[in-house]
Amino acid sequence: MKLMIEEENLQCITEHDGFDPTTLNVHVLNTQKVTLLKYVREDYKREKLLKGDNETYRFLAYHNFRKWVCKGKKLGKGMRLETPPCVVKFIRLKWPSENGLYTGFASTLNSIDSL
C-alpha cells in the first residue's frame, strides 16, 4: 500500500490537506458519531459515544484518521495500526484529558509510524 505521505511528498501526515478536515473537524466527527451509533449495539459503548466529551472526540478523531489513511480499508482483528505520535499530539492538544491520563495504544501487529 502506498502511503499518503509518500504520494504527497510530505514530512508528516499532519501536513496533508486532508488531515484537519478528517481528523480535527468537530462537524465531521459528529457525522461519524451518527454513523457509528447505527452499528454499535453495546449500551456502554453507545453511552460513551453520546457523552460528547473530550474522550469521545479523541476516540472519533483516531477512528476517522485511521479510516482516512487506510482509504476506508476495514481494520480490526489481525489488522491494527498504531497512530503516529505526531497525530496523537494534535488530537490530545485539541481534546485534552481532564486528568492528564490517556489510554494509549495497547499493541500493534503493523505500524504506520512512518506516516
Residue pairs with C-beta under 8 A, 6 or more apart in sequence:
1 70
3 69
3 112
3 114
3 115
4 10
4 13
4 16
4 18
4 69
4 115
5 11
5 12
5 13
5 16
5 114
5 115
8 15
8 16
10 16
12 84
12 86
12 115
13 19
13 69
13 84
13 86
13 87
13 115
14 86
14 87
14 90
18 68
19 65
19 87
19 90
21 28
22 28
22 64
22 65
22 67
22 68
23 61
23 64
23 65
23 68
23 87
23 90
23 91
24 61
24 90
24 91
24 94
26 57
28 64
29 57
29 60
29 61
29 64
32 60
32 63
32 64
33 49
33 56
33 60
36 49
36 60
36 63
37 46
37 49
37 50
40 46
40 49
48 55
48 56
48 59
49 56
49 59
49 60
54 95
54 96
54 97
54 98
55 95
55 97
57 94
57 95
58 91
58 92
58 95
58 97
58 102
61 91
61 94
61 95
62 83
62 91
65 83
65 87
65 91
66 75
66 81
66 83
69 81
69 112
69 115
70 81
75 81
78 109
79 109
79 110
80 107
80 108
80 109
80 110
81 108
81 110
81 111
81 112
82 105
82 108
82 110
82 111
82 112
82 113
83 91
83 105
83 112
84 112
84 113
84 114
84 115
85 113
87 115
92 102
